[in-house]
Amino acid sequence: MSHSILTQWESSTQYKEAEHLPDIAFQVHVLRQAGLNITQASLMHLNRDCLAPDLSNLFILTDVTAAVEAFGPTVADDTAVMRQLLIHSNPPREGIGRHCTRPYACPYYYYCWQT
């Protein structure tokens, strides 16, 4: 079986675990479910120390494979919840809070926060 490497590109200047790890882990999960043998996951981001005209070190590649593998069970559980949410047109019965905007705004944000 062939091996595949997933590299996610971000315009960020650093690896932000809370933001990037769930996204990369979900992508690995989906690709594996589709039959690809993902053996490495990496994040490529901008190097804030890079100075023009020398752009040879513009990007930094961070191997996040171990973190993705450890996060795997969470992704499988979250995917099951996501499938249930897609079945229903009503917003989830989760109370409002910081999770409504972190790491991204929930699609039901304005609905839930109207008073």
Biopython code that builds the backbone (N, CA, C, O; Angstrom):
import numpy as np
from Bio.PDB.StructureBuilder import StructureBuilder

atoms = [
    (1, "MET", "N", (0.847, -1.187, 0.000)),
    (1, "MET", "CA", (0.000, 0.000, 0.000)),
    (1, "MET", "C", (0.885, 1.240, 0.000)),
    (1, "MET", "O", (1.863, 1.311, 0.744)),
    (2, "SER", "N", (0.545, 2.204, -0.827)),
    (2, "SER", "CA", (1.340, 3.427, -0.886)),
    (2, "SER", "C", (1.079, 4.300, 0.338)),
    (2, "SER", "O", (0.045, 4.186, 0.996)),
    (3, "HIS", "N", (2.019, 5.152, 0.617)),
    (3, "HIS", "CA", (1.923, 6.048, 1.758)),
    (3, "HIS", "C", (1.682, 7.466, 1.268)),
    (3, "HIS", "O", (2.200, 7.868, 0.226)),
    (4, "SER", "N", (0.894, 8.221, 2.023)),
    (4, "SER", "CA", (0.609, 9.606, 1.670)),
    (4, "SER", "C", (0.950, 10.517, 2.838)),
    (4, "SER", "O", (0.857, 10.128, 4.002)),
    (5, "ILE", "N", (1.343, 11.726, 2.504)),
    (5, "ILE", "CA", (1.662, 12.746, 3.507)),
    (5, "ILE", "C", (0.680, 13.897, 3.338)),
    (5, "ILE", "O", (0.463, 14.385, 2.229)),
    (6, "LEU", "N", (0.094, 14.322, 4.442)),
    (6, "LEU", "CA", (-0.797, 15.477, 4.425)),
    (6, "LEU", "C", (-0.018, 16.690, 4.928)),
    (6, "LEU", "O", (0.565, 16.658, 6.012)),
    (7, "THR", "N", (-0.016, 17.740, 4.143)),
    (7, "THR", "CA", (0.591, 18.999, 4.565)),
    (7, "THR", "C", (-0.471, 20.080, 4.468)),
    (7, "THR", "O", (-1.012, 20.340, 3.394)),
    (8, "GLN", "N", (-0.761, 20.701, 5.589)),
    (8, "GLN", "CA", (-1.725, 21.804, 5.613)),
    (8, "GLN", "C", (-0.941, 23.105, 5.644)),
    (8, "GLN", "O", (-0.014, 23.268, 6.437)),
    (9, "TRP", "N", (-1.322, 24.025, 4.774)),
    (9, "TRP", "CA", (-0.675, 25.335, 4.703)),
    (9, "TRP", "C", (-1.520, 26.346, 5.460)),
    (9, "TRP", "O", (-2.743, 26.378, 5.321)),
    (10, "GLU", "N", (-0.858, 27.170, 6.262)),
    (10, "GLU", "CA", (-1.533, 28.237, 7.007)),
    (10, "GLU", "C", (-0.774, 29.542, 6.826)),
    (10, "GLU", "O", (0.447, 29.545, 6.674)),
    (11, "SER", "N", (-1.501, 30.640, 6.844)),
    (11, "SER", "CA", (-0.854, 31.950, 6.749)),
    (11, "SER", "C", (-0.362, 32.428, 8.116)),
    (11, "SER", "O", (0.132, 33.548, 8.244)),
    (12, "SER", "N", (-0.496, 31.596, 9.114)),
    (12, "SER", "CA", (-0.040, 31.886, 10.462)),
    (12, "SER", "C", (1.488, 31.858, 10.521)),
    (12, "SER", "O", (2.139, 31.313, 9.629)),
    (13, "THR", "N", (2.053, 32.445, 11.573)),
    (13, "THR", "CA", (3.502, 32.399, 11.752)),
    (13, "THR", "C", (3.920, 31.385, 12.804)),
    (13, "THR", "O", (5.086, 31.333, 13.195)),
    (14, "GLN", "N", (2.963, 30.572, 13.263)),
    (14, "GLN", "CA", (3.306, 29.531, 14.233)),
    (14, "GLN", "C", (2.224, 28.457, 14.250)),
    (14, "GLN", "O", (1.096, 28.672, 13.806)),
    (15, "TYR", "N", (2.599, 27.310, 14.768)),
    (15, "TYR", "CA", (1.660, 26.219, 14.950)),
    (15, "TYR", "C", (0.828, 26.523, 16.193)),
    (15, "TYR", "O", (1.370, 26.689, 17.286)),
    (16, "LYS", "N", (-0.487, 26.594, 16.019)),
    (16, "LYS", "CA", (-1.402, 26.862, 17.132)),
    (16, "LYS", "C", (-2.196, 25.580, 17.367)),
    (16, "LYS", "O", (-3.167, 25.297, 16.665)),
    (17, "GLU", "N", (-1.770, 24.819, 18.355)),
    (17, "GLU", "CA", (-2.344, 23.493, 18.575)),
    (17, "GLU", "C", (-3.860, 23.513, 18.702)),
    (17, "GLU", "O", (-4.539, 22.709, 18.063)),
    (18, "ALA", "N", (-4.402, 24.409, 19.508)),
    (18, "ALA", "CA", (-5.854, 24.441, 19.734)),
    (18, "ALA", "C", (-6.630, 24.738, 18.460)),
    (18, "ALA", "O", (-7.774, 24.307, 18.314)),
    (19, "GLU", "N", (-6.028, 25.460, 17.553)),
    (19, "GLU", "CA", (-6.700, 25.834, 16.309)),
    (19, "GLU", "C", (-6.402, 24.865, 15.167)),
    (19, "GLU", "O", (-7.309, 24.452, 14.445)),
    (20, "HIS", "N", (-5.134, 24.505, 15.009)),
    (20, "HIS", "CA", (-4.725, 23.718, 13.855)),
    (20, "HIS", "C", (-4.879, 22.208, 14.041)),
    (20, "HIS", "O", (-5.226, 21.507, 13.090)),
    (21, "LEU", "N", (-4.627, 21.698, 15.245)),
    (21, "LEU", "CA", (-4.662, 20.252, 15.453)),
    (21, "LEU", "C", (-6.023, 19.626, 15.135)),
    (21, "LEU", "O", (-6.060, 18.629, 14.413)),
    (22, "PRO", "N", (-7.140, 20.158, 15.636)),
    (22, "PRO", "CA", (-8.422, 19.534, 15.293)),
    (22, "PRO", "C", (-8.686, 19.520, 13.789)),
    (22, "PRO", "O", (-9.246, 18.554, 13.269)),
    (23, "ASP", "N", (-8.297, 20.558, 13.100)),
    (23, "ASP", "CA", (-8.516, 20.649, 11.656)),
    (23, "ASP", "C", (-7.688, 19.604, 10.910)),
    (23, "ASP", "O", (-8.208, 18.887, 10.055)),
    (24, "ILE", "N", (-6.410, 19.521, 11.234)),
    (24, "ILE", "CA", (-5.537, 18.552, 10.561)),
    (24, "ILE", "C", (-5.967, 17.129, 10.901)),
    (24, "ILE", "O", (-6.006, 16.267, 10.023)),
    (25, "ALA", "N", (-6.288, 16.878, 12.164)),
    (25, "ALA", "CA", (-6.713, 15.531, 12.573)),
    (25, "ALA", "C", (-7.991, 15.119, 11.851)),
    (25, "ALA", "O", (-8.136, 13.958, 11.468)),
    (26, "PHE", "N", (-8.916, 16.052, 11.660)),
    (26, "PHE", "CA", (-10.148, 15.749, 10.943)),
    (26, "PHE", "C", (-9.844, 15.406, 9.485)),
    (26, "PHE", "O", (-10.416, 14.465, 8.935)),
    (27, "GLN", "N", (-8.948, 16.166, 8.862)),
    (27, "GLN", "CA", (-8.578, 15.888, 7.477)),
    (27, "GLN", "C", (-7.953, 14.499, 7.344)),
    (27, "GLN", "O", (-8.272, 13.759, 6.413)),
    (28, "VAL", "N", (-7.065, 14.145, 8.273)),
    (28, "VAL", "CA", (-6.446, 12.818, 8.253)),
    (28, "VAL", "C", (-7.514, 11.744, 8.416)),
    (28, "VAL", "O", (-7.488, 10.730, 7.719)),
    (29, "HIS", "N", (-8.449, 11.960, 9.328)),
    (29, "HIS", "CA", (-9.530, 11.000, 9.555)),
    (29, "HIS", "C", (-10.338, 10.786, 8.272)),
    (29, "HIS", "O", (-10.596, 9.646, 7.884)),
    (30, "VAL", "N", (-10.733, 11.864, 7.623)),
    (30, "VAL", "CA", (-11.537, 11.768, 6.397)),
    (30, "VAL", "C", (-10.754, 11.062, 5.290)),
    (30, "VAL", "O", (-11.297, 10.198, 4.601)),
    (31, "LEU", "N", (-9.501, 11.420, 5.120)),
    (31, "LEU", "CA", (-8.696, 10.800, 4.063)),
    (31, "LEU", "C", (-8.481, 9.311, 4.321)),
    (31, "LEU", "O", (-8.489, 8.507, 3.389)),
    (32, "ARG", "N", (-8.290, 8.950, 5.580)),
    (32, "ARG", "CA", (-8.142, 7.528, 5.901)),
    (32, "ARG", "C", (-9.449, 6.773, 5.674)),
    (32, "ARG", "O", (-9.437, 5.637, 5.201)),
    (33, "GLN", "N", (-10.567, 7.398, 6.009)),
    (33, "GLN", "CA", (-11.864, 6.768, 5.755)),
    (33, "GLN", "C", (-12.093, 6.572, 4.259)),
    (33, "GLN", "O", (-12.811, 5.661, 3.845)),
    (34, "ALA", "N", (-11.474, 7.439, 3.451)),
    (34, "ALA", "CA", (-11.587, 7.336, 1.997)),
    (34, "ALA", "C", (-10.585, 6.334, 1.415)),
    (34, "ALA", "O", (-10.560, 6.117, 0.203)),
    (35, "GLY", "N", (-9.766, 5.728, 2.268)),
    (35, "GLY", "CA", (-8.864, 4.680, 1.818)),
    (35, "GLY", "C", (-7.410, 5.078, 1.635)),
    (35, "GLY", "O", (-6.597, 4.241, 1.242)),
    (36, "LEU", "N", (-7.057, 6.328, 1.906)),
    (36, "LEU", "CA", (-5.658, 6.745, 1.782)),
    (36, "LEU", "C", (-4.882, 6.342, 3.032)),
    (36, "LEU", "O", (-5.410, 6.393, 4.143)),
    (37, "ASN", "N", (-3.650, 5.951, 2.846)),
    (37, "ASN", "CA", (-2.783, 5.568, 3.950)),
    (37, "ASN", "C", (-1.926, 6.780, 4.344)),
    (37, "ASN", "O", (-0.789, 6.921, 3.891)),
    (38, "ILE", "N", (-2.477, 7.635, 5.175)),
    (38, "ILE", "CA", (-1.763, 8.836, 5.618)),
    (38, "ILE", "C", (-0.783, 8.426, 6.711)),
    (38, "ILE", "O", (-1.191, 7.962, 7.777)),
    (39, "THR", "N", (0.507, 8.597, 6.445)),
    (39, "THR", "CA", (1.530, 8.183, 7.396)),
    (39, "THR", "C", (2.219, 9.362, 8.077)),
    (39, "THR", "O", (2.955, 9.181, 9.047)),
    (40, "GLN", "N", (1.981, 10.560, 7.572)),
    (40, "GLN", "CA", (2.582, 11.746, 8.176)),
    (40, "GLN", "C", (1.646, 12.928, 7.969)),
    (40, "GLN", "O", (1.021, 13.070, 6.918)),
    (41, "ALA", "N", (1.563, 13.775, 8.992)),
    (41, "ALA", "CA", (0.779, 15.008, 8.905)),
    (41, "ALA", "C", (1.666, 16.162, 9.347)),
    (41, "ALA", "O", (2.346, 16.087, 10.371)),
    (42, "SER", "N", (1.647, 17.221, 8.565)),
    (42, "SER", "CA", (2.493, 18.378, 8.863)),
    (42, "SER", "C", (1.719, 19.672, 8.658)),
    (42, "SER", "O", (0.729, 19.728, 7.929)),
    (43, "LEU", "N", (2.205, 20.700, 9.324)),
    (43, "LEU", "CA", (1.671, 22.048, 9.135)),
    (43, "LEU", "C", (2.796, 22.897, 8.573)),
    (43, "LEU", "O", (3.897, 22.920, 9.123)),
    (44, "MET", "N", (2.524, 23.590, 7.486)),
    (44, "MET", "CA", (3.487, 24.514, 6.921)),
    (44, "MET", "C", (2.977, 25.927, 7.179)),
    (44, "MET", "O", (1.847, 26.268, 6.829)),
    (45, "HIS", "N", (3.821, 26.734, 7.794)),
    (45, "HIS", "CA", (3.426, 28.103, 8.113)),
    (45, "HIS", "C", (4.559, 29.066, 7.790)),
    (45, "HIS", "O", (5.689, 28.658, 7.520)),
    (46, "LEU", "N", (4.237, 30.329, 7.822)),
    (46, "LEU", "CA", (5.218, 31.360, 7.492)),
    (46, "LEU", "C", (6.275, 31.497, 8.581)),
    (46, "LEU", "O", (5.992, 31.349, 9.770)),
    (47, "ASN", "N", (7.483, 31.780, 8.152)),
    (47, "ASN", "CA", (8.603, 32.010, 9.061)),
    (47, "ASN", "C", (8.744, 33.511, 9.276)),
    (47, "ASN", "O", (9.117, 34.239, 8.356)),
    (48, "ARG", "N", (8.452, 33.967, 10.465)),
    (48, "ARG", "CA", (8.506, 35.404, 10.746)),
    (48, "ARG", "C", (9.923, 35.962, 10.679)),
    (48, "ARG", "O", (10.099, 37.178, 10.603)),
    (49, "ASP", "N", (10.944, 35.093, 10.707)),
    (49, "ASP", "CA", (12.334, 35.541, 10.642)),
    (49, "ASP", "C", (12.852, 35.648, 9.215)),
    (49, "ASP", "O", (13.991, 36.067, 9.006)),
    (50, "CYS", "N", (12.056, 35.284, 8.249)),
    (50, "CYS", "CA", (12.466, 35.362, 6.853)),
    (50, "CYS", "C", (12.462, 36.826, 6.392)),
    (50, "CYS", "O", (11.511, 37.569, 6.632)),
    (51, "LEU", "N", (13.543, 37.209, 5.730)),
    (51, "LEU", "CA", (13.665, 38.582, 5.242)),
    (51, "LEU", "C", (13.975, 38.587, 3.750)),
    (51, "LEU", "O", (14.833, 37.838, 3.282)),
    (52, "ALA", "N", (13.270, 39.437, 3.006)),
    (52, "ALA", "CA", (13.530, 39.596, 1.572)),
    (52, "ALA", "C", (14.897, 40.245, 1.417)),
    (52, "ALA", "O", (15.291, 41.017, 2.292)),
    (53, "PRO", "N", (15.614, 39.983, 0.389)),
    (53, "PRO", "CA", (15.228, 39.251, -0.814)),
    (53, "PRO", "C", (15.446, 37.735, -0.693)),
    (53, "PRO", "O", (15.064, 36.991, -1.596)),
    (54, "ASP", "N", (16.050, 37.268, 0.399)),
    (54, "ASP", "CA", (16.295, 35.825, 0.557)),
    (54, "ASP", "C", (15.033, 35.158, 1.106)),
    (54, "ASP", "O", (14.739, 35.260, 2.297)),
    (55, "LEU", "N", (14.301, 34.485, 0.246)),
    (55, "LEU", "CA", (13.064, 33.818, 0.649)),
    (55, "LEU", "C", (13.239, 32.305, 0.780)),
    (55, "LEU", "O", (12.259, 31.560, 0.777)),
    (56, "SER", "N", (14.479, 31.857, 0.894)),
    (56, "SER", "CA", (14.749, 30.419, 0.968)),
    (56, "SER", "C", (14.199, 29.790, 2.246)),
    (56, "SER", "O", (13.998, 28.577, 2.297)),
    (57, "ASN", "N", (13.957, 30.590, 3.266)),
    (57, "ASN", "CA", (13.411, 30.066, 4.518)),
    (57, "ASN", "C", (12.039, 30.690, 4.824)),
    (57, "ASN", "O", (11.709, 30.938, 5.984)),
    (58, "LEU", "N", (11.256, 30.936, 3.785)),
    (58, "LEU", "CA", (9.949, 31.577, 3.946)),
    (58, "LEU", "C", (8.976, 30.726, 4.763)),
    (58, "LEU", "O", (8.134, 31.259, 5.486)),
    (59, "PHE", "N", (9.097, 29.404, 4.643)),
    (59, "PHE", "CA", (8.157, 28.517, 5.322)),
    (59, "PHE", "C", (8.856, 27.629, 6.343)),
    (59, "PHE", "O", (10.034, 27.299, 6.207)),
    (60, "ILE", "N", (8.103, 27.253, 7.362)),
    (60, "ILE", "CA", (8.549, 26.284, 8.365)),
    (60, "ILE", "C", (7.582, 25.113, 8.299)),
    (60, "ILE", "O", (6.365, 25.298, 8.263)),
    (61, "LEU", "N", (8.135, 23.909, 8.283)),
    (61, "LEU", "CA", (7.333, 22.698, 8.249)),
    (61, "LEU", "C", (7.391, 22.049, 9.626)),
    (61, "LEU", "O", (8.467, 21.691, 10.107)),
    (62, "THR", "N", (6.225, 21.899, 10.260)),
    (62, "THR", "CA", (6.141, 21.297, 11.587)),
    (62, "THR", "C", (5.439, 19.952, 11.484)),
    (62, "THR", "O", (4.294, 19.875, 11.039)),
    (63, "ASP", "N", (6.128, 18.894, 11.895)),
    (63, "ASP", "CA", (5.547, 17.556, 11.876)),
    (63, "ASP", "C", (4.614, 17.418, 13.081)),
    (63, "ASP", "O", (5.053, 17.522, 14.226)),
    (64, "VAL", "N", (3.332, 17.184, 12.816)),
    (64, "VAL", "CA", (2.334, 17.059, 13.883)),
    (64, "VAL", "C", (1.724, 15.652, 13.918)),
    (64, "VAL", "O", (0.651, 15.449, 14.485)),
    (65, "THR", "N", (2.413, 14.693, 13.312)),
    (65, "THR", "CA", (1.889, 13.331, 13.198)),
    (65, "THR", "C", (1.536, 12.738, 14.561)),
    (65, "THR", "O", (0.439, 12.206, 14.732)),
    (66, "ALA", "N", (2.440, 12.819, 15.525)),
    (66, "ALA", "CA", (2.184, 12.225, 16.841)),
    (66, "ALA", "C", (0.970, 12.859, 17.513)),
    (66, "ALA", "O", (0.151, 12.161, 18.111)),
    (67, "ALA", "N", (0.858, 14.173, 17.415)),
    (67, "ALA", "CA", (-0.289, 14.873, 18.018)),
    (67, "ALA", "C", (-1.589, 14.477, 17.325)),
    (67, "ALA", "O", (-2.620, 14.323, 17.980)),
    (68, "VAL", "N", (-1.544, 14.312, 16.007)),
    (68, "VAL", "CA", (-2.735, 13.909, 15.240)),
    (68, "VAL", "C", (-3.166, 12.507, 15.644)),
    (68, "VAL", "O", (-4.356, 12.251, 15.828)),
    (69, "GLU", "N", (-2.207, 11.600, 15.782)),
    (69, "GLU", "CA", (-2.536, 10.221, 16.183)),
    (69, "GLU", "C", (-3.156, 10.190, 17.577)),
    (69, "GLU", "O", (-4.105, 9.444, 17.817)),
    (70, "ALA", "N", (-2.629, 10.991, 18.490)),
    (70, "ALA", "CA", (-3.171, 11.040, 19.846)),
    (70, "ALA", "C", (-4.570, 11.653, 19.868)),
    (70, "ALA", "O", (-5.392, 11.303, 20.715)),
    (71, "PHE", "N", (-4.834, 12.557, 18.946)),
    (71, "PHE", "CA", (-6.118, 13.255, 18.875)),
    (71, "PHE", "C", (-7.171, 12.433, 18.136)),
    (71, "PHE", "O", (-8.356, 12.766, 18.178)),
    (72, "GLY", "N", (-6.754, 11.366, 17.461)),
    (72, "GLY", "CA", (-7.625, 10.549, 16.630)),
    (72, "GLY", "C", (-8.939, 10.120, 17.258)),
    (72, "GLY", "O", (-9.984, 10.306, 16.636)),
    (73, "PRO", "N", (-8.941, 9.549, 18.470)),
    (73, "PRO", "CA", (-10.208, 9.130, 19.078)),
    (73, "PRO", "C", (-11.194, 10.288, 19.271)),
    (73, "PRO", "O", (-12.405, 10.097, 19.157)),
    (74, "THR", "N", (-10.687, 11.465, 19.557)),
    (74, "THR", "CA", (-11.548, 12.635, 19.707)),
    (74, "THR", "C", (-12.230, 12.961, 18.391)),
    (74, "THR", "O", (-13.411, 13.307, 18.368)),
    (75, "VAL", "N", (-11.492, 12.851, 17.297)),
    (75, "VAL", "CA", (-12.050, 13.143, 15.975)),
    (75, "VAL", "C", (-13.166, 12.160, 15.642)),
    (75, "VAL", "O", (-14.215, 12.553, 15.131)),
    (76, "ALA", "N", (-12.939, 10.885, 15.933)),
    (76, "ALA", "CA", (-13.973, 9.884, 15.646)),
    (76, "ALA", "C", (-15.248, 10.191, 16.429)),
    (76, "ALA", "O", (-16.348, 10.091, 15.888)),
    (77, "ASP", "N", (-15.103, 10.563, 17.696)),
    (77, "ASP", "CA", (-16.275, 10.917, 18.509)),
    (77, "ASP", "C", (-16.946, 12.176, 17.976)),
    (77, "ASP", "O", (-18.171, 12.231, 17.862)),
    (78, "ASP", "N", (-16.150, 13.183, 17.652)),
    (78, "ASP", "CA", (-16.698, 14.443, 17.147)),
    (78, "ASP", "C", (-17.417, 14.243, 15.813)),
    (78, "ASP", "O", (-18.434, 14.883, 15.546)),
    (79, "THR", "N", (-16.889, 13.363, 14.992)),
    (79, "THR", "CA", (-17.503, 13.092, 13.693)),
    (79, "THR", "C", (-18.891, 12.489, 13.871)),
    (79, "THR", "O", (-19.817, 12.823, 13.132)),
    (80, "ALA", "N", (-19.034, 11.598, 14.855)),
    (80, "ALA", "CA", (-20.350, 11.011, 15.131)),
    (80, "ALA", "C", (-21.342, 12.099, 15.558)),
    (80, "ALA", "O", (-22.502, 12.081, 15.145)),
    (81, "VAL", "N", (-20.889, 13.035, 16.376)),
    (81, "VAL", "CA", (-21.742, 14.147, 16.802)),
    (81, "VAL", "C", (-22.102, 15.030, 15.613)),
    (81, "VAL", "O", (-23.248, 15.459, 15.480)),
    (82, "MET", "N", (-21.125, 15.302, 14.746)),
    (82, "MET", "CA", (-21.376, 16.140, 13.562)),
    (82, "MET", "C", (-22.422, 15.504, 12.652)),
    (82, "MET", "O", (-23.280, 16.195, 12.102)),
    (83, "ARG", "N", (-22.347, 14.217, 12.500)),
    (83, "ARG", "CA", (-23.339, 13.531, 11.654)),
    (83, "ARG", "C", (-24.742, 13.703, 12.227)),
    (83, "ARG", "O", (-25.699, 13.901, 11.478)),
    (84, "GLN", "N", (-24.866, 13.631, 13.530)),
    (84, "GLN", "CA", (-26.170, 13.823, 14.164)),
    (84, "GLN", "C", (-26.661, 15.260, 13.981)),
    (84, "GLN", "O", (-27.851, 15.489, 13.764)),
    (85, "LEU", "N", (-25.746, 16.223, 14.071)),
    (85, "LEU", "CA", (-26.127, 17.626, 13.884)),
    (85, "LEU", "C", (-26.618, 17.886, 12.464)),
    (85, "LEU", "O", (-27.517, 18.701, 12.256)),
    (86, "LEU", "N", (-26.037, 17.205, 11.496)),
    (86, "LEU", "CA", (-26.439, 17.403, 10.104)),
    (86, "LEU", "C", (-27.854, 16.886, 9.834)),
    (86, "LEU", "O", (-28.530, 17.355, 8.918)),
    (87, "ILE", "N", (-28.284, 15.934, 10.622)),
    (87, "ILE", "CA", (-29.621, 15.363, 10.447)),
    (87, "ILE", "C", (-30.701, 16.362, 10.858)),
    (87, "ILE", "O", (-31.799, 16.373, 10.301)),
    (88, "HIS", "N", (-30.375, 17.193, 11.833)),
    (88, "HIS", "CA", (-31.352, 18.128, 12.400)),
    (88, "HIS", "C", (-31.140, 19.538, 11.856)),
    (88, "HIS", "O", (-30.006, 19.957, 11.622)),
    (89, "SER", "N", (-32.231, 20.261, 11.660)),
    (89, "SER", "CA", (-32.108, 21.645, 11.192)),
    (89, "SER", "C", (-32.102, 22.623, 12.366)),
    (89, "SER", "O", (-31.848, 23.812, 12.177)),
    (90, "ASN", "N", (-32.377, 22.134, 13.569)),
    (90, "ASN", "CA", (-32.391, 22.994, 14.748)),
    (90, "ASN", "C", (-30.980, 23.129, 15.322)),
    (90, "ASN", "O", (-30.154, 22.231, 15.156)),
    (91, "PRO", "N", (-30.702, 24.241, 15.990)),
    (91, "PRO", "CA", (-29.376, 24.418, 16.592)),
    (91, "PRO", "C", (-29.156, 23.399, 17.710)),
    (91, "PRO", "O", (-30.120, 22.880, 18.272)),
    (92, "PRO", "N", (-27.907, 23.113, 18.030)),
    (92, "PRO", "CA", (-27.617, 22.174, 19.113)),
    (92, "PRO", "C", (-28.120, 22.715, 20.446)),
    (92, "PRO", "O", (-28.283, 23.924, 20.610)),
    (93, "ARG", "N", (-28.361, 21.827, 21.386)),
    (93, "ARG", "CA", (-28.855, 22.224, 22.719)),
    (93, "ARG", "C", (-27.703, 22.471, 23.682)),
    (93, "ARG", "O", (-27.754, 22.051, 24.838)),
    (94, "GLU", "N", (-26.716, 23.120, 23.231)),
    (94, "GLU", "CA", (-25.554, 23.460, 24.033)),
    (94, "GLU", "C", (-25.731, 24.892, 24.521)),
    (94, "GLU", "O", (-26.151, 25.759, 23.754)),
    (95, "GLY", "N", (-25.418, 25.147, 25.776)),
    (95, "GLY", "CA", (-25.520, 26.503, 26.293)),
    (95, "GLY", "C", (-24.534, 27.429, 25.599)),
    (95, "GLY", "O", (-23.509, 26.979, 25.088)),
    (96, "ILE", "N", (-24.839, 28.719, 25.579)),
    (96, "ILE", "CA", (-23.937, 29.679, 24.939)),
    (96, "ILE", "C", (-22.719, 29.902, 25.825)),
    (96, "ILE", "O", (-22.785, 29.757, 27.045)),
    (97, "GLY", "N", (-21.617, 30.256, 25.195)),
    (97, "GLY", "CA", (-20.379, 30.485, 25.937)),
    (97, "GLY", "C", (-19.219, 30.727, 24.997)),
    (97, "GLY", "O", (-19.416, 30.996, 23.812)),
    (98, "ARG", "N", (-17.997, 30.631, 25.529)),
    (98, "ARG", "CA", (-16.783, 30.891, 24.752)),
    (98, "ARG", "C", (-16.645, 29.958, 23.561)),
    (98, "ARG", "O", (-16.083, 30.337, 22.534)),
    (99, "HIS", "N", (-17.157, 28.737, 23.693)),
    (99, "HIS", "CA", (-17.043, 27.763, 22.606)),
    (99, "HIS", "C", (-17.831, 28.189, 21.365)),
    (99, "HIS", "O", (-17.645, 27.616, 20.291)),
    (100, "CYS", "N", (-18.696, 29.172, 21.499)),
    (100, "CYS", "CA", (-19.490, 29.644, 20.353)),
    (100, "CYS", "C", (-18.634, 30.381, 19.318)),
    (100, "CYS", "O", (-19.029, 30.512, 18.160)),
    (101, "THR", "N", (-17.474, 30.856, 19.741)),
    (101, "THR", "CA", (-16.619, 31.626, 18.830)),
    (101, "THR", "C", (-15.199, 31.095, 18.734)),
    (101, "THR", "O", (-14.387, 31.644, 17.989)),
    (102, "ARG", "N", (-14.885, 30.044, 19.470)),
    (102, "ARG", "CA", (-13.504, 29.544, 19.462)),
    (102, "ARG", "C", (-13.457, 28.086, 19.079)),
    (102, "ARG", "O", (-14.188, 27.292, 19.670)),
    (103, "PRO", "N", (-12.659, 27.695, 18.148)),
    (103, "PRO", "CA", (-11.747, 28.569, 17.421)),
    (103, "PRO", "C", (-12.427, 29.347, 16.308)),
    (103, "PRO", "O", (-11.837, 30.281, 15.763)),
    (104, "TYR", "N", (-13.663, 28.982, 15.955)),
    (104, "TYR", "CA", (-14.403, 29.705, 14.916)),
    (104, "TYR", "C", (-15.827, 29.942, 15.396)),
    (104, "TYR", "O", (-16.309, 29.275, 16.311)),
    (105, "ALA", "N", (-16.485, 30.893, 14.770)),
    (105, "ALA", "CA", (-17.876, 31.176, 15.116)),
    (105, "ALA", "C", (-18.771, 30.026, 14.664)),
    (105, "ALA", "O", (-18.635, 29.524, 13.548)),
    (106, "CYS", "N", (-19.672, 29.620, 15.527)),
    (106, "CYS", "CA", (-20.639, 28.567, 15.221)),
    (106, "CYS", "C", (-21.655, 29.108, 14.219)),
    (106, "CYS", "O", (-22.019, 30.282, 14.289)),
    (107, "PRO", "N", (-22.119, 28.277, 13.293)),
    (107, "PRO", "CA", (-23.111, 28.745, 12.326)),
    (107, "PRO", "C", (-24.418, 29.184, 12.972)),
    (107, "PRO", "O", (-25.189, 29.928, 12.366)),
    (108, "TYR", "N", (-24.675, 28.729, 14.198)),
    (108, "TYR", "CA", (-25.898, 29.105, 14.917)),
    (108, "TYR", "C", (-25.681, 30.281, 15.871)),
    (108, "TYR", "O", (-26.566, 30.610, 16.661)),
    (109, "TYR", "N", (-24.514, 30.911, 15.800)),
    (109, "TYR", "CA", (-24.158, 31.966, 16.754)),
    (109, "TYR", "C", (-25.255, 33.029, 16.889)),
    (109, "TYR", "O", (-25.721, 33.303, 17.995)),
    (110, "TYR", "N", (-25.659, 33.615, 15.785)),
    (110, "TYR", "CA", (-26.628, 34.710, 15.855)),
    (110, "TYR", "C", (-28.003, 34.224, 16.303)),
    (110, "TYR", "O", (-28.730, 34.957, 16.974)),
    (111, "TYR", "N", (-28.356, 33.023, 15.948)),
    (111, "TYR", "CA", (-29.628, 32.473, 16.386)),
    (111, "TYR", "C", (-29.650, 32.288, 17.901)),
    (111, "TYR", "O", (-30.605, 32.689, 18.567)),
    (112, "CYS", "N", (-28.613, 31.690, 18.433)),
    (112, "CYS", "CA", (-28.568, 31.384, 19.863)),
    (112, "CYS", "C", (-28.420, 32.639, 20.725)),
    (112, "CYS", "O", (-28.943, 32.689, 21.838)),
    (113, "TRP", "N", (-27.710, 33.651, 20.220)),
    (113, "TRP", "CA", (-27.419, 34.825, 21.024)),
    (113, "TRP", "C", (-28.502, 35.915, 20.938)),
    (113, "TRP", "O", (-28.388, 36.939, 21.611)),
    (114, "GLN", "N", (-29.521, 35.717, 20.142)),
    (114, "GLN", "CA", (-30.582, 36.729, 20.102)),
    (114, "GLN", "C", (-31.425, 36.593, 21.362)),
    (114, "GLN", "O", (-31.723, 35.482, 21.803)),
    (115, "THR", "N", (-31.794, 37.687, 21.917)),
    (115, "THR", "CA", (-32.582, 37.661, 23.173)),
    (115, "THR", "C", (-33.885, 38.392, 23.017)),
    (115, "THR", "O", (-34.666, 38.471, 23.965)),
]
sb = StructureBuilder()
sb.init_structure("model")
sb.init_model(0)
sb.init_chain("A")
sb.init_seg("    ")
for serial, (resi, resn, name, xyz) in enumerate(atoms, 1):
    if name == "N":
        sb.init_residue(resn, " ", resi, " ")
    sb.init_atom(name, np.array(xyz, "f"), 0.0, 1.0, " ", f" {name:<3s}", serial, name[0])
structure = sb.get_structure()
